[in-house]
Amino acid sequence: MDGTMFIHNNRTQHFLEYIANSDDFGNVIRIDSEFTFRGDEEFFANDIRTTKDGDPYGCIGDLGWYCVRLAQLVFGKVECGQVTRAQTVYWKLNEEGVPIDAQCLVVFQNRENRDSENQEYVLSFHCSFLHPLSQRLSIIGTKQTLEMVDYVIPREGINFWVVHGEDLTVHDTYSIRSSDVMEVPSGPVQEVLMWRNFSKYCREVENYGWCDGEANQVSITSLENQRIVDALMESISQEGKAVSLL
């Protein structure tokens, strides 16, 4: 298991259940996300995430990791979790060749439904050490859009997300937006929940081995997360070409 803490937050499970309800949300078709913070002089001089001998994947391996994992959870929940290709379409490297700003695309498709075999589902995300703190997320369905502004590190207090609907008046004169705030009761902080789950997974493996259980699935997802991030770095080395993951 990796240290991706937000996946253990109670809110994550709640909003995944919400978007899986196609009667209300429609079908998920796209995710736009952003995870950035502005590093200071000390950060760029000494943090391992900016050195080729520390973490050569830079902002993609750090901040981009969370964007990718979010898409794995969302598209996996609605059975569109087969990743097909990854591409870094814009990037900025520091003097050591480490990414410090990047815009990326990851494309998924339906695993099962042959009628949807040509349908693609896109994650578009921005990750950066050069911009102010932002944790923006939009999950776009055919009926509604779900938005959060703190999806990785939540604000203190009640966790929530916002669901928007949009339409036009007669003759398309004005747009009309409806918004609903969906609150989730706060529990233990997500880092505590992460360590509790880690303990649970260890007991599962100790008692039953690497069977087809939750611990095994979490490990498979983490390895796939790494494979996608590897492809995004490979895309940079290929001057921004799309890298197949089939």
ZAMARGU-4260 file (C-alpha; in steps of 0.2 Angstrom, whole numbers, plus 5000, padded with zeros to 4 digits):
<rodrens>
0) 5000/5000/5000 | 5006/5018/4996 | 5003/5033/5006 | 4989/5041/4996 | 4979/5047/5011
5) 4963/5054/5003 | 4957/5037/4997 | 4954/5032/5015 | 4943/5048/5019 | 4925/5044/5022
10) 4920/5057/5009 | 4929/5048/4995 | 4918/5033/4997 | 4902/5044/4998 | 4905/5053/4982
15) 4910/5037/4973 | 4893/5030/4977 | 4885/5046/4972 | 4893/5047/4954 | 4889/5028/4952
20) 4870/5033/4952 | 4867/5036/4934 | 4849/5041/4937 | 4854/5057/4945 | 4872/5060/4940
25) 4872/5053/4922 | 4887/5044/4915 | 4904/5050/4920 | 4913/5055/4904 | 4928/5066/4910
30) 4938/5072/4925 | 4947/5089/4926 | 4959/5091/4941 | 4973/5101/4948 | 4985/5099/4962
35) 4998/5113/4964 | 5008/5122/4977 | 5020/5136/4975 | 5037/5131/4982 | 5049/5144/4990
40) 5067/5146/4988 | 5071/5133/5002 | 5060/5120/4993 | 5068/5121/4976 | 5086/5121/4984
45) 5084/5107/4996 | 5068/5096/4994 | 5071/5079/4986 | 5056/5081/4975 | 5066/5093/4964
50) 5082/5083/4962 | 5086/5069/4950 | 5094/5059/4964 | 5079/5061/4975 | 5063/5060/4966
55) 5066/5063/4947 | 5048/5062/4943 | 5045/5079/4952 | 5028/5086/4952 | 5021/5072/4941
60) 5027/5058/4954 | 5021/5069/4969 | 5006/5079/4965 | 5001/5071/4948 | 5000/5054/4958
65) 4985/5060/4967 | 4976/5066/4951 | 4979/5049/4943 | 4973/5039/4958 | 4957/5049/4959
70) 4954/5045/4941 | 4957/5026/4944 | 4944/5027/4958 | 4931/5036/4948 | 4932/5027/4932
75) 4935/5010/4941 | 4919/5013/4950 | 4909/5016/4934 | 4918/5001/4926 | 4928/5012/4914
80) 4944/5009/4922 | 4955/5002/4908 | 4969/5014/4905 | 4974/5015/4886 | 4987/5029/4885
85) 4995/5043/4894 | 5002/5059/4887 | 5011/5075/4895 | 5006/5089/4884 | 5015/5103/4892
90) 5030/5102/4905 | 5043/5113/4912 | 5059/5105/4919 | 5072/5113/4932 | 5090/5113/4929
95) 5091/5095/4934 | 5078/5089/4922 | 5065/5086/4935 | 5047/5091/4931 | 5041/5106/4941
100) 5025/5110/4931 | 5015/5099/4919 | 4998/5097/4910 | 4994/5079/4907 | 4981/5068/4899
105) 4976/5050/4903 | 4963/5041/4893 | 4952/5026/4899 | 4940/5015/4891 | 4926/5003/4897
110) 4932/4986/4902 | 4917/4975/4898 | 4904/4983/4887 | 4908/4980/4869 | 4895/4993/4863
115) 4906/5006/4872 | 4922/5000/4866 | 4925/5016/4856 | 4920/5027/4870 | 4935/5035/4879
120) 4935/5044/4896 | 4948/5057/4899 | 4957/5063/4914 | 4965/5080/4911 | 4976/5087/4925
125) 4988/5100/4930 | 5001/5098/4943 | 5014/5111/4948 | 5027/5117/4961 | 5025/5134/4953
130) 5007/5139/4957 | 4998/5143/4973 | 4990/5129/4982 | 4975/5122/4972 | 4966/5106/4975
135) 4952/5108/4962 | 4942/5093/4955 | 4928/5092/4943 | 4920/5075/4939 | 4909/5078/4924
140) 4893/5067/4920 | 4880/5068/4907 | 4868/5076/4919 | 4878/5084/4933 | 4895/5090/4938
145) 4903/5086/4955 | 4916/5099/4961 | 4928/5100/4976 | 4941/5112/4980 | 4950/5102/4994
150) 4950/5084/4987 | 4967/5079/4993 | 4969/5088/5009 | 4952/5092/5016 | 4947/5108/5026
155) 4944/5106/5044 | 4926/5103/5049 | 4912/5095/5039 | 4918/5088/5023 | 4907/5091/5008
160) 4906/5092/4989 | 4895/5102/4977 | 4885/5096/4963 | 4880/5107/4949 | 4867/5106/4935
165) 4866/5118/4921 | 4853/5122/4908 | 4847/5136/4896 | 4831/5147/4896 | 4819/5148/4881
170) 4829/5154/4866 | 4845/5151/4875 | 4844/5169/4882 | 4851/5165/4899 | 4860/5150/4908
175) 4852/5143/4924 | 4863/5134/4937 | 4857/5123/4951 | 4869/5119/4965 | 4868/5107/4980
180) 4880/5105/4994 | 4882/5087/4999 | 4889/5085/5017 | 4898/5070/5025 | 4900/5069/5044
185) 4918/5071/5049 | 4927/5057/5057 | 4945/5053/5061 | 4957/5062/5050 | 4961/5053/5034
190) 4979/5049/5039 | 4973/5039/5055 | 4961/5030/5043 | 4975/5026/5032 | 4985/5018/5045
195) 4970/5008/5052 | 4967/5001/5035 | 4986/4997/5033 | 4985/4987/5049 | 4969/4978/5042
200) 4978/4974/5026 | 4993/4967/5035 | 4982/4956/5045 | 4973/4950/5030 | 4989/4945/5021
205) 4996/4937/5037 | 4980/4927/5039 | 4975/4923/5021 | 4990/4927/5010 | 4989/4937/4994
210) 4972/4931/4990 | 4959/4940/4980 | 4955/4952/4994 | 4956/4970/4998 | 4974/4971/5001
215) 4978/4963/4985 | 4967/4975/4975 | 4975/4990/4984 | 4992/4984/4979 | 4986/4981/4961
220) 4979/4999/4960 | 4995/5006/4967 | 5006/4997/4954 | 4994/5003/4940 | 4996/5021/4947
225) 5015/5019/4945 | 5013/5012/4928 | 5003/5028/4922 | 5015/5040/4930 | 5030/5030/4922
230) 5021/5033/4905 | 5019/5051/4908 | 5037/5053/4911 | 5041/5043/4896 | 5030/5055/4886
235) 5041/5069/4891 | 5056/5059/4885 | 5047/5057/4868 | 5044/5075/4866 | 5025/5074/4872
240) 5020/5059/4862 | 5006/5048/4868 | 5012/5032/4877 | 5001/5017/4875 | 4997/5007/4890
245) 4988/4993/4882
</rodrens>
